[in-house]
Amino acid sequence: MIHKTWNDNQTLKEITCVNTDAEKFTVTECLTVGKTYQVKNETEEFYFVIDDTGKMGGFYKNYFEE
């Protein structure tokens, strides 16, 4: 049940959104190009950040740069 405490987790690093050009998914309502987000968890292909809706979301790494 780690997902229940992700908002309170320590920030691992900060990343900046560089694009919202998604092929399958709509991310323009959740991410803003140029905005910096705090990474709360990370896997091989996803960053888990608190997005513009105020909720935790998992996004492909190709939307961000460190």
CHARMM-style PDB file with segment names, atoms N, HN, CA, C and O in Angstrom:
ATOM      1  N   MET     1       0.812  -1.193   0.000  1.00  0.00      PROA
ATOM      2  CA  MET     1       0.000   0.000   0.000  1.00  0.00      PROA
ATOM      3  C   MET     1       0.857   1.259   0.000  1.00  0.00      PROA
ATOM      4  O   MET     1       0.499   2.275   0.597  1.00  0.00      PROA
ATOM      5  N   ILE     2       1.990   1.172  -0.678  1.00  0.00      PROA
ATOM      6  HN  ILE     2       2.281   0.347  -1.163  1.00  0.00      PROA
ATOM      7  CA  ILE     2       2.919   2.303  -0.743  1.00  0.00      PROA
ATOM      8  C   ILE     2       2.277   3.523  -1.392  1.00  0.00      PROA
ATOM      9  O   ILE     2       2.669   4.652  -1.098  1.00  0.00      PROA
ATOM     10  N   HSD     3       1.304   3.316  -2.266  1.00  0.00      PROA
ATOM     11  HN  HSD     3       0.986   2.399  -2.505  1.00  0.00      PROA
ATOM     12  CA  HSD     3       0.678   4.433  -2.967  1.00  0.00      PROA
ATOM     13  C   HSD     3      -0.067   5.376  -2.034  1.00  0.00      PROA
ATOM     14  O   HSD     3      -0.345   6.515  -2.407  1.00  0.00      PROA
ATOM     15  N   LYS     4      -0.396   4.925  -0.829  1.00  0.00      PROA
ATOM     16  HN  LYS     4      -0.170   3.999  -0.526  1.00  0.00      PROA
ATOM     17  CA  LYS     4      -1.130   5.772   0.112  1.00  0.00      PROA
ATOM     18  C   LYS     4      -0.229   6.790   0.802  1.00  0.00      PROA
ATOM     19  O   LYS     4      -0.722   7.773   1.355  1.00  0.00      PROA
ATOM     20  N   THR     5       1.079   6.570   0.776  1.00  0.00      PROA
ATOM     21  HN  THR     5       1.480   5.771   0.326  1.00  0.00      PROA
ATOM     22  CA  THR     5       2.002   7.485   1.453  1.00  0.00      PROA
ATOM     23  C   THR     5       2.939   8.207   0.491  1.00  0.00      PROA
ATOM     24  O   THR     5       3.839   8.918   0.938  1.00  0.00      PROA
ATOM     25  N   TRP     6       2.750   8.042  -0.829  1.00  0.00      PROA
ATOM     26  HN  TRP     6       2.019   7.464  -1.192  1.00  0.00      PROA
ATOM     27  CA  TRP     6       3.646   8.670  -1.806  1.00  0.00      PROA
ATOM     28  C   TRP     6       3.671  10.183  -1.682  1.00  0.00      PROA
ATOM     29  O   TRP     6       4.735  10.784  -1.836  1.00  0.00      PROA
ATOM     30  N   ASN     7       2.551  10.817  -1.412  1.00  0.00      PROA
ATOM     31  HN  ASN     7       1.687  10.329  -1.287  1.00  0.00      PROA
ATOM     32  CA  ASN     7       2.528  12.283  -1.302  1.00  0.00      PROA
ATOM     33  C   ASN     7       3.421  12.782  -0.179  1.00  0.00      PROA
ATOM     34  O   ASN     7       3.955  13.888  -0.256  1.00  0.00      PROA
ATOM     35  N   ASP     8       3.588  11.979   0.862  1.00  0.00      PROA
ATOM     36  HN  ASP     8       3.154  11.080   0.925  1.00  0.00      PROA
ATOM     37  CA  ASP     8       4.385  12.367   2.024  1.00  0.00      PROA
ATOM     38  C   ASP     8       5.834  11.927   1.911  1.00  0.00      PROA
ATOM     39  O   ASP     8       6.656  12.312   2.743  1.00  0.00      PROA
ATOM     40  N   ASN     9       6.171  11.127   0.898  1.00  0.00      PROA
ATOM     41  HN  ASN     9       5.504  10.814   0.221  1.00  0.00      PROA
ATOM     42  CA  ASN     9       7.537  10.627   0.740  1.00  0.00      PROA
ATOM     43  C   ASN     9       8.511  11.773   0.488  1.00  0.00      PROA
ATOM     44  O   ASN     9       8.144  12.848   0.012  1.00  0.00      PROA
ATOM     45  N   GLN    10       9.757  11.498   0.824  1.00  0.00      PROA
ATOM     46  HN  GLN    10      10.055  10.625   1.211  1.00  0.00      PROA
ATOM     47  CA  GLN    10      10.824  12.444   0.571  1.00  0.00      PROA
ATOM     48  C   GLN    10      11.015  12.595  -0.942  1.00  0.00      PROA
ATOM     49  O   GLN    10      10.909  11.622  -1.688  1.00  0.00      PROA
ATOM     50  N   THR    11      11.290  13.796  -1.375  1.00  0.00      PROA
ATOM     51  HN  THR    11      11.376  14.587  -0.769  1.00  0.00      PROA
ATOM     52  CA  THR    11      11.528  14.060  -2.795  1.00  0.00      PROA
ATOM     53  C   THR    11      12.882  13.489  -3.190  1.00  0.00      PROA
ATOM     54  O   THR    11      13.896  13.785  -2.558  1.00  0.00      PROA
ATOM     55  N   LEU    12      12.896  12.661  -4.251  1.00  0.00      PROA
ATOM     56  HN  LEU    12      12.072  12.421  -4.764  1.00  0.00      PROA
ATOM     57  CA  LEU    12      14.136  12.051  -4.720  1.00  0.00      PROA
ATOM     58  C   LEU    12      14.975  13.032  -5.527  1.00  0.00      PROA
ATOM     59  O   LEU    12      16.193  13.094  -5.366  1.00  0.00      PROA
ATOM     60  N   LYS    13      14.322  13.799  -6.397  1.00  0.00      PROA
ATOM     61  HN  LYS    13      13.332  13.749  -6.528  1.00  0.00      PROA
ATOM     62  CA  LYS    13      14.975  14.810  -7.226  1.00  0.00      PROA
ATOM     63  C   LYS    13      13.907  15.662  -7.873  1.00  0.00      PROA
ATOM     64  O   LYS    13      12.715  15.373  -7.765  1.00  0.00      PROA
ATOM     65  N   GLU    14      14.338  16.708  -8.540  1.00  0.00      PROA
ATOM     66  HN  GLU    14      15.306  16.943  -8.628  1.00  0.00      PROA
ATOM     67  CA  GLU    14      13.402  17.574  -9.259  1.00  0.00      PROA
ATOM     68  C   GLU    14      13.684  17.461 -10.748  1.00  0.00      PROA
ATOM     69  O   GLU    14      14.839  17.407 -11.173  1.00  0.00      PROA
ATOM     70  N   ILE    15      12.610  17.427 -11.539  1.00  0.00      PROA
ATOM     71  HN  ILE    15      11.673  17.471 -11.194  1.00  0.00      PROA
ATOM     72  CA  ILE    15      12.723  17.306 -12.984  1.00  0.00      PROA
ATOM     73  C   ILE    15      11.845  18.367 -13.634  1.00  0.00      PROA
ATOM     74  O   ILE    15      10.907  18.872 -13.016  1.00  0.00      PROA
ATOM     75  N   THR    16      12.151  18.700 -14.877  1.00  0.00      PROA
ATOM     76  HN  THR    16      12.913  18.290 -15.379  1.00  0.00      PROA
ATOM     77  CA  THR    16      11.407  19.717 -15.614  1.00  0.00      PROA
ATOM     78  C   THR    16      10.705  19.068 -16.794  1.00  0.00      PROA
ATOM     79  O   THR    16      11.299  18.267 -17.515  1.00  0.00      PROA
ATOM     80  N   CYS    17       9.459  19.410 -16.985  1.00  0.00      PROA
ATOM     81  HN  CYS    17       8.977  20.060 -16.399  1.00  0.00      PROA
ATOM     82  CA  CYS    17       8.686  18.897 -18.118  1.00  0.00      PROA
ATOM     83  C   CYS    17       9.164  19.605 -19.384  1.00  0.00      PROA
ATOM     84  O   CYS    17       9.217  20.834 -19.431  1.00  0.00      PROA
ATOM     85  N   VAL    18       9.515  18.823 -20.416  1.00  0.00      PROA
ATOM     86  HN  VAL    18       9.472  17.825 -20.379  1.00  0.00      PROA
ATOM     87  CA  VAL    18      10.016  19.407 -21.657  1.00  0.00      PROA
ATOM     88  C   VAL    18       9.042  19.254 -22.817  1.00  0.00      PROA
ATOM     89  O   VAL    18       9.165  19.959 -23.818  1.00  0.00      PROA
ATOM     90  N   ASN    19       8.074  18.344 -22.701  1.00  0.00      PROA
ATOM     91  HN  ASN    19       7.974  17.771 -21.887  1.00  0.00      PROA
ATOM     92  CA  ASN    19       7.059  18.209 -23.753  1.00  0.00      PROA
ATOM     93  C   ASN    19       5.839  17.477 -23.215  1.00  0.00      PROA
ATOM     94  O   ASN    19       5.899  16.796 -22.191  1.00  0.00      PROA
ATOM     95  N   THR    20       4.738  17.635 -23.926  1.00  0.00      PROA
ATOM     96  HN  THR    20       4.689  18.188 -24.757  1.00  0.00      PROA
ATOM     97  CA  THR    20       3.506  16.916 -23.587  1.00  0.00      PROA
ATOM     98  C   THR    20       2.950  16.246 -24.834  1.00  0.00      PROA
ATOM     99  O   THR    20       1.740  16.068 -24.970  1.00  0.00      PROA
ATOM    100  N   ASP    21       3.847  15.876 -25.740  1.00  0.00      PROA
ATOM    101  HN  ASP    21       4.830  16.021 -25.630  1.00  0.00      PROA
ATOM    102  CA  ASP    21       3.464  15.254 -27.006  1.00  0.00      PROA
ATOM    103  C   ASP    21       3.262  13.751 -26.813  1.00  0.00      PROA
ATOM    104  O   ASP    21       4.162  12.960 -27.094  1.00  0.00      PROA
ATOM    105  N   ALA    22       2.108  13.370 -26.345  1.00  0.00      PROA
ATOM    106  HN  ALA    22       1.377  14.013 -26.117  1.00  0.00      PROA
ATOM    107  CA  ALA    22       1.811  11.967 -26.081  1.00  0.00      PROA
ATOM    108  C   ALA    22       1.086  11.357 -27.273  1.00  0.00      PROA
ATOM    109  O   ALA    22       0.216  11.992 -27.868  1.00  0.00      PROA
ATOM    110  N   GLU    23       1.448  10.118 -27.621  1.00  0.00      PROA
ATOM    111  HN  GLU    23       2.156   9.602 -27.138  1.00  0.00      PROA
ATOM    112  CA  GLU    23       0.788   9.432 -28.728  1.00  0.00      PROA
ATOM    113  C   GLU    23      -0.558   8.849 -28.323  1.00  0.00      PROA
ATOM    114  O   GLU    23      -1.535   8.970 -29.062  1.00  0.00      PROA
ATOM    115  N   LYS    24      -0.617   8.218 -27.159  1.00  0.00      PROA
ATOM    116  HN  LYS    24       0.177   8.120 -26.559  1.00  0.00      PROA
ATOM    117  CA  LYS    24      -1.829   7.512 -26.739  1.00  0.00      PROA
ATOM    118  C   LYS    24      -2.608   8.224 -25.648  1.00  0.00      PROA
ATOM    119  O   LYS    24      -3.825   8.062 -25.554  1.00  0.00      PROA
ATOM    120  N   PHE    25      -1.933   9.007 -24.825  1.00  0.00      PROA
ATOM    121  HN  PHE    25      -0.945   9.139 -24.902  1.00  0.00      PROA
ATOM    122  CA  PHE    25      -2.544   9.527 -23.612  1.00  0.00      PROA
ATOM    123  C   PHE    25      -2.643  11.051 -23.644  1.00  0.00      PROA
ATOM    124  O   PHE    25      -1.863  11.712 -24.329  1.00  0.00      PROA
ATOM    125  N   THR    26      -3.585  11.597 -22.915  1.00  0.00      PROA
ATOM    126  HN  THR    26      -4.219  11.060 -22.358  1.00  0.00      PROA
ATOM    127  CA  THR    26      -3.729  13.044 -22.776  1.00  0.00      PROA
ATOM    128  C   THR    26      -2.990  13.470 -21.518  1.00  0.00      PROA
ATOM    129  O   THR    26      -3.414  13.148 -20.408  1.00  0.00      PROA
ATOM    130  N   VAL    27      -1.894  14.189 -21.683  1.00  0.00      PROA
ATOM    131  HN  VAL    27      -1.549  14.450 -22.584  1.00  0.00      PROA
ATOM    132  CA  VAL    27      -1.139  14.652 -20.524  1.00  0.00      PROA
ATOM    133  C   VAL    27      -1.101  16.173 -20.436  1.00  0.00      PROA
ATOM    134  O   VAL    27      -0.543  16.727 -19.489  1.00  0.00      PROA
ATOM    135  N   THR    28      -1.688  16.848 -21.412  1.00  0.00      PROA
ATOM    136  HN  THR    28      -2.141  16.398 -22.181  1.00  0.00      PROA
ATOM    137  CA  THR    28      -1.650  18.313 -21.417  1.00  0.00      PROA
ATOM    138  C   THR    28      -2.427  18.931 -20.271  1.00  0.00      PROA
ATOM    139  O   THR    28      -2.157  20.069 -19.889  1.00  0.00      PROA
ATOM    140  N   GLU    29      -3.391  18.201 -19.711  1.00  0.00      PROA
ATOM    141  HN  GLU    29      -3.610  17.276 -20.021  1.00  0.00      PROA
ATOM    142  CA  GLU    29      -4.158  18.712 -18.574  1.00  0.00      PROA
ATOM    143  C   GLU    29      -3.482  18.411 -17.242  1.00  0.00      PROA
ATOM    144  O   GLU    29      -3.885  18.936 -16.204  1.00  0.00      PROA
ATOM    145  N   CYS    30      -2.446  17.559 -17.274  1.00  0.00      PROA
ATOM    146  HN  CYS    30      -2.119  17.133 -18.117  1.00  0.00      PROA
ATOM    147  CA  CYS    30      -1.768  17.153 -16.047  1.00  0.00      PROA
ATOM    148  C   CYS    30      -0.361  17.728 -15.915  1.00  0.00      PROA
ATOM    149  O   CYS    30       0.139  17.895 -14.802  1.00  0.00      PROA
ATOM    150  N   LEU    31       0.276  18.030 -17.037  1.00  0.00      PROA
ATOM    151  HN  LEU    31      -0.130  17.894 -17.941  1.00  0.00      PROA
ATOM    152  CA  LEU    31       1.648  18.534 -17.028  1.00  0.00      PROA
ATOM    153  C   LEU    31       1.724  19.855 -17.772  1.00  0.00      PROA
ATOM    154  O   LEU    31       0.964  20.097 -18.710  1.00  0.00      PROA
ATOM    155  N   THR    32       2.644  20.707 -17.348  1.00  0.00      PROA
ATOM    156  HN  THR    32       3.262  20.511 -16.587  1.00  0.00      PROA
ATOM    157  CA  THR    32       2.874  21.993 -17.991  1.00  0.00      PROA
ATOM    158  C   THR    32       4.330  22.050 -18.440  1.00  0.00      PROA
ATOM    159  O   THR    32       5.240  21.837 -17.639  1.00  0.00      PROA
ATOM    160  N   VAL    33       4.547  22.337 -19.715  1.00  0.00      PROA
ATOM    161  HN  VAL    33       3.808  22.510 -20.365  1.00  0.00      PROA
ATOM    162  CA  VAL    33       5.904  22.435 -20.246  1.00  0.00      PROA
ATOM    163  C   VAL    33       6.643  23.571 -19.541  1.00  0.00      PROA
ATOM    164  O   VAL    33       6.121  24.679 -19.423  1.00  0.00      PROA
ATOM    165  N   GLY    34       7.854  23.289 -19.075  1.00  0.00      PROA
ATOM    166  HN  GLY    34       8.277  22.388 -19.171  1.00  0.00      PROA
ATOM    167  CA  GLY    34       8.663  24.282 -18.381  1.00  0.00      PROA
ATOM    168  C   GLY    34       8.515  24.264 -16.875  1.00  0.00      PROA
ATOM    169  O   GLY    34       9.314  24.888 -16.176  1.00  0.00      PROA
ATOM    170  N   LYS    35       7.529  23.576 -16.359  1.00  0.00      PROA
ATOM    171  HN  LYS    35       6.880  23.069 -16.927  1.00  0.00      PROA
ATOM    172  CA  LYS    35       7.307  23.516 -14.916  1.00  0.00      PROA
ATOM    173  C   LYS    35       8.175  22.422 -14.296  1.00  0.00      PROA
ATOM    174  O   LYS    35       8.413  21.384 -14.913  1.00  0.00      PROA
ATOM    175  N   THR    36       8.640  22.662 -13.086  1.00  0.00      PROA
ATOM    176  HN  THR    36       8.447  23.505 -12.585  1.00  0.00      PROA
ATOM    177  CA  THR    36       9.467  21.704 -12.359  1.00  0.00      PROA
ATOM    178  C   THR    36       8.588  20.894 -11.419  1.00  0.00      PROA
ATOM    179  O   THR    36       7.742  21.439 -10.710  1.00  0.00      PROA
ATOM    180  N   TYR    37       8.801  19.585 -11.425  1.00  0.00      PROA
ATOM    181  HN  TYR    37       9.488  19.142 -12.001  1.00  0.00      PROA
ATOM    182  CA  TYR    37       8.032  18.662 -10.587  1.00  0.00      PROA
ATOM    183  C   TYR    37       8.970  17.903  -9.664  1.00  0.00      PROA
ATOM    184  O   TYR    37      10.135  17.685  -9.995  1.00  0.00      PROA
ATOM    185  N   GLN    38       8.460  17.501  -8.510  1.00  0.00      PROA
ATOM    186  HN  GLN    38       7.513  17.678  -8.242  1.00  0.00      PROA
ATOM    187  CA  GLN    38       9.228  16.726  -7.543  1.00  0.00      PROA
ATOM    188  C   GLN    38       8.957  15.244  -7.745  1.00  0.00      PROA
ATOM    189  O   GLN    38       7.805  14.810  -7.738  1.00  0.00      PROA
ATOM    190  N   VAL    39      10.022  14.466  -7.925  1.00  0.00      PROA
ATOM    191  HN  VAL    39      10.958  14.818  -7.930  1.00  0.00      PROA
ATOM    192  CA  VAL    39       9.898  13.028  -8.123  1.00  0.00      PROA
ATOM    193  C   VAL    39       9.759  12.357  -6.756  1.00  0.00      PROA
ATOM    194  O   VAL    39      10.623  12.497  -5.891  1.00  0.00      PROA
ATOM    195  N   LYS    40       8.661  11.631  -6.579  1.00  0.00      PROA
ATOM    196  HN  LYS    40       7.959  11.517  -7.282  1.00  0.00      PROA
ATOM    197  CA  LYS    40       8.421  10.921  -5.327  1.00  0.00      PROA
ATOM    198  C   LYS    40       8.793   9.445  -5.419  1.00  0.00      PROA
ATOM    199  O   LYS    40       9.102   8.814  -4.408  1.00  0.00      PROA
ATOM    200  N   ASN    41       8.761   8.892  -6.641  1.00  0.00      PROA
ATOM    201  HN  ASN    41       8.510   9.404  -7.463  1.00  0.00      PROA
ATOM    202  CA  ASN    41       9.155   7.511  -6.865  1.00  0.00      PROA
ATOM    203  C   ASN    41       9.571   7.397  -8.325  1.00  0.00      PROA
ATOM    204  O   ASN    41       9.168   8.211  -9.156  1.00  0.00      PROA
ATOM    205  N   GLU    42      10.381   6.384  -8.635  1.00  0.00      PROA
ATOM    206  HN  GLU    42      10.708   5.723  -7.959  1.00  0.00      PROA
ATOM    207  CA  GLU    42      10.897   6.227  -9.989  1.00  0.00      PROA
ATOM    208  C   GLU    42      11.061   4.746 -10.314  1.00  0.00      PROA
ATOM    209  O   GLU    42      11.495   3.956  -9.475  1.00  0.00      PROA
ATOM    210  N   THR    43      10.707   4.384 -11.549  1.00  0.00      PROA
ATOM    211  HN  THR    43      10.355   5.025 -12.230  1.00  0.00      PROA
ATOM    212  CA  THR    43      10.964   3.042 -12.047  1.00  0.00      PROA
ATOM    213  C   THR    43      11.813   3.178 -13.310  1.00  0.00      PROA
ATOM    214  O   THR    43      12.278   4.272 -13.631  1.00  0.00      PROA
ATOM    215  N   GLU    44      12.014   2.091 -14.015  1.00  0.00      PROA
ATOM    216  HN  GLU    44      11.637   1.202 -13.755  1.00  0.00      PROA
ATOM    217  CA  GLU    44      12.846   2.139 -15.219  1.00  0.00      PROA
ATOM    218  C   GLU    44      12.268   3.041 -16.303  1.00  0.00      PROA
ATOM    219  O   GLU    44      13.022   3.707 -17.012  1.00  0.00      PROA
ATOM    220  N   GLU    45      10.936   3.075 -16.447  1.00  0.00      PROA
ATOM    221  HN  GLU    45      10.323   2.533 -15.871  1.00  0.00      PROA
ATOM    222  CA  GLU    45      10.356   3.880 -17.512  1.00  0.00      PROA
ATOM    223  C   GLU    45       9.410   4.985 -17.046  1.00  0.00      PROA
ATOM    224  O   GLU    45       8.911   5.743 -17.877  1.00  0.00      PROA
ATOM    225  N   PHE    46       9.148   5.099 -15.745  1.00  0.00      PROA
ATOM    226  HN  PHE    46       9.553   4.484 -15.070  1.00  0.00      PROA
ATOM    227  CA  PHE    46       8.206   6.103 -15.251  1.00  0.00      PROA
ATOM    228  C   PHE    46       8.805   6.941 -14.127  1.00  0.00      PROA
ATOM    229  O   PHE    46       9.626   6.467 -13.341  1.00  0.00      PROA
ATOM    230  N   TYR    47       8.370   8.209 -14.072  1.00  0.00      PROA
ATOM    231  HN  TYR    47       7.704   8.595 -14.711  1.00  0.00      PROA
ATOM    232  CA  TYR    47       8.546   9.064 -12.904  1.00  0.00      PROA
ATOM    233  C   TYR    47       7.173   9.207 -12.272  1.00  0.00      PROA
ATOM    234  O   TYR    47       6.179   9.354 -12.984  1.00  0.00      PROA
ATOM    235  N   PHE    48       7.100   9.167 -10.961  1.00  0.00      PROA
ATOM    236  HN  PHE    48       7.907   9.048 -10.383  1.00  0.00      PROA
ATOM    237  CA  PHE    48       5.861   9.400 -10.234  1.00  0.00      PROA
ATOM    238  C   PHE    48       5.978  10.760  -9.558  1.00  0.00      PROA
ATOM    239  O   PHE    48       6.797  10.954  -8.660  1.00  0.00      PROA
ATOM    240  N   VAL    49       5.146  11.696 -10.003  1.00  0.00      PROA
ATOM    241  HN  VAL    49       4.480  11.539 -10.732  1.00  0.00      PROA
ATOM    242  CA  VAL    49       5.194  13.083  -9.529  1.00  0.00      PROA
ATOM    243  C   VAL    49       3.792  13.524  -9.133  1.00  0.00      PROA
ATOM    244  O   VAL    49       2.801  12.908  -9.524  1.00  0.00      PROA
ATOM    245  N   ILE    50       3.722  14.594  -8.354  1.00  0.00      PROA
ATOM    246  HN  ILE    50       4.527  15.095  -8.036  1.00  0.00      PROA
ATOM    247  CA  ILE    50       2.435  15.224  -8.076  1.00  0.00      PROA
ATOM    248  C   ILE    50       2.200  16.195  -9.226  1.00  0.00      PROA
ATOM    249  O   ILE    50       2.915  17.186  -9.376  1.00  0.00      PROA
ATOM    250  N   ASP    51       1.184  15.897 -10.039  1.00  0.00      PROA
ATOM    251  HN  ASP    51       0.602  15.092  -9.918  1.00  0.00      PROA
ATOM    252  CA  ASP    51       0.950  16.670 -11.262  1.00  0.00      PROA
ATOM    253  C   ASP    51       0.111  17.925 -10.991  1.00  0.00      PROA
ATOM    254  O   ASP    51      -0.146  18.269  -9.838  1.00  0.00      PROA
ATOM    255  N   ASP    52      -0.309  18.597 -12.052  1.00  0.00      PROA
ATOM    256  HN  ASP    52      -0.101  18.317 -12.989  1.00  0.00      PROA
ATOM    257  CA  ASP    52      -1.053  19.857 -11.912  1.00  0.00      PROA
ATOM    258  C   ASP    52      -2.432  19.689 -11.286  1.00  0.00      PROA
ATOM    259  O   ASP    52      -3.020  20.668 -10.828  1.00  0.00      PROA
ATOM    260  N   THR    53      -2.958  18.467 -11.256  1.00  0.00      PROA
ATOM    261  HN  THR    53      -2.480  17.671 -11.628  1.00  0.00      PROA
ATOM    262  CA  THR    53      -4.252  18.222 -10.625  1.00  0.00      PROA
ATOM    263  C   THR    53      -4.115  18.052  -9.117  1.00  0.00      PROA
ATOM    264  O   THR    53      -5.116  17.999  -8.404  1.00  0.00      PROA
ATOM    265  N   GLY    54      -2.867  17.966  -8.625  1.00  0.00      PROA
ATOM    266  HN  GLY    54      -2.053  18.010  -9.205  1.00  0.00      PROA
ATOM    267  CA  GLY    54      -2.626  17.777  -7.195  1.00  0.00      PROA
ATOM    268  C   GLY    54      -2.588  16.325  -6.780  1.00  0.00      PROA
ATOM    269  O   GLY    54      -2.491  16.021  -5.591  1.00  0.00      PROA
ATOM    270  N   LYS    55      -2.663  15.420  -7.749  1.00  0.00      PROA
ATOM    271  HN  LYS    55      -2.742  15.668  -8.715  1.00  0.00      PROA
ATOM    272  CA  LYS    55      -2.637  13.984  -7.456  1.00  0.00      PROA
ATOM    273  C   LYS    55      -1.348  13.375  -7.964  1.00  0.00      PROA
ATOM    274  O   LYS    55      -0.685  13.925  -8.843  1.00  0.00      PROA
ATOM    275  N   MET    56      -1.003  12.236  -7.400  1.00  0.00      PROA
ATOM    276  HN  MET    56      -1.541  11.788  -6.686  1.00  0.00      PROA
ATOM    277  CA  MET    56       0.181  11.512  -7.833  1.00  0.00      PROA
ATOM    278  C   MET    56      -0.101  10.860  -9.175  1.00  0.00      PROA
ATOM    279  O   MET    56      -1.140  10.227  -9.362  1.00  0.00      PROA
ATOM    280  N   GLY    57       0.826  11.017 -10.104  1.00  0.00      PROA
ATOM    281  HN  GLY    57       1.670  11.531  -9.952  1.00  0.00      PROA
ATOM    282  CA  GLY    57       0.670  10.409 -11.418  1.00  0.00      PROA
ATOM    283  C   GLY    57       1.978   9.823 -11.885  1.00  0.00      PROA
ATOM    284  O   GLY    57       3.052  10.327 -11.556  1.00  0.00      PROA
ATOM    285  N   GLY    58       1.885   8.755 -12.655  1.00  0.00      PROA
ATOM    286  HN  GLY    58       1.013   8.346 -12.923  1.00  0.00      PROA
ATOM    287  CA  GLY    58       3.060   8.138 -13.250  1.00  0.00      PROA
ATOM    288  C   GLY    58       3.147   8.525 -14.713  1.00  0.00      PROA
ATOM    289  O   GLY    58       2.194   8.322 -15.465  1.00  0.00      PROA
ATOM    290  N   PHE    59       4.276   9.078 -15.125  1.00  0.00      PROA
ATOM    291  HN  PHE    59       5.050   9.243 -14.514  1.00  0.00      PROA
ATOM    292  CA  PHE    59       4.455   9.558 -16.491  1.00  0.00      PROA
ATOM    293  C   PHE    59       5.742   8.997 -17.070  1.00  0.00      PROA
ATOM    294  O   PHE    59       6.728   8.811 -16.356  1.00  0.00      PROA
ATOM    295  N   TYR    60       5.724   8.729 -18.374  1.00  0.00      PROA
ATOM    296  HN  TYR    60       4.924   8.880 -18.953  1.00  0.00      PROA
ATOM    297  CA  TYR    60       6.928   8.262 -19.046  1.00  0.00      PROA
ATOM    298  C   TYR    60       8.051   9.280 -18.864  1.00  0.00      PROA
ATOM    299  O   TYR    60       7.810  10.484 -18.786  1.00  0.00      PROA
ATOM    300  N   LYS    61       9.274   8.777 -18.798  1.00  0.00      PROA
ATOM    301  HN  LYS    61       9.470   7.798 -18.861  1.00  0.00      PROA
ATOM    302  CA  LYS    61      10.434   9.640 -18.582  1.00  0.00      PROA
ATOM    303  C   LYS    61      10.717  10.577 -19.750  1.00  0.00      PROA
ATOM    304  O   LYS    61      11.388  11.595 -19.578  1.00  0.00      PROA
ATOM    305  N   ASN    62      10.208  10.239 -20.945  1.00  0.00      PROA
ATOM    306  HN  ASN    62       9.663   9.412 -21.085  1.00  0.00      PROA
ATOM    307  CA  ASN    62      10.514  11.078 -22.102  1.00  0.00      PROA
ATOM    308  C   ASN    62       9.806  12.441 -22.069  1.00  0.00      PROA
ATOM    309  O   ASN    62      10.070  13.282 -22.928  1.00  0.00      PROA
ATOM    310  N   TYR    63       8.927  12.672 -21.111  1.00  0.00      PROA
ATOM    311  HN  TYR    63       8.712  11.989 -20.413  1.00  0.00      PROA
ATOM    312  CA  TYR    63       8.294  13.984 -20.951  1.00  0.00      PROA
ATOM    313  C   TYR    63       9.161  14.954 -20.141  1.00  0.00      PROA
ATOM    314  O   TYR    63       8.853  16.144 -20.066  1.00  0.00      PROA
ATOM    315  N   PHE    64      10.235  14.454 -19.538  1.00  0.00      PROA
ATOM    316  HN  PHE    64      10.484  13.488 -19.599  1.00  0.00      PROA
ATOM    317  CA  PHE    64      11.017  15.238 -18.573  1.00  0.00      PROA
ATOM    318  C   PHE    64      12.505  15.229 -18.890  1.00  0.00      PROA
ATOM    319  O   PHE    64      12.996  14.391 -19.646  1.00  0.00      PROA
ATOM    320  N   GLU    65      13.202  16.178 -18.296  1.00  0.00      PROA
ATOM    321  HN  GLU    65      12.803  16.859 -17.682  1.00  0.00      PROA
ATOM    322  CA  GLU    65      14.659  16.141 -18.254  1.00  0.00      PROA
ATOM    323  C   GLU    65      15.099  16.520 -16.857  1.00  0.00      PROA
ATOM    324  O   GLU    65      14.434  17.289 -16.163  1.00  0.00      PROA
ATOM    325  N   GLU    66      16.227  15.969 -16.457  1.00  0.00      PROA
ATOM    326  HN  GLU    66      16.767  15.344 -17.020  1.00  0.00      PROA
ATOM    327  CA  GLU    66      16.725  16.227 -15.098  1.00  0.00      PROA
ATOM    328  C   GLU    66      17.473  17.536 -15.031  1.00  0.00      PROA
ATOM    329  OT1 GLU    66      17.962  17.914 -13.966  1.00  0.00      PROA
TER     330      GLU     66
END
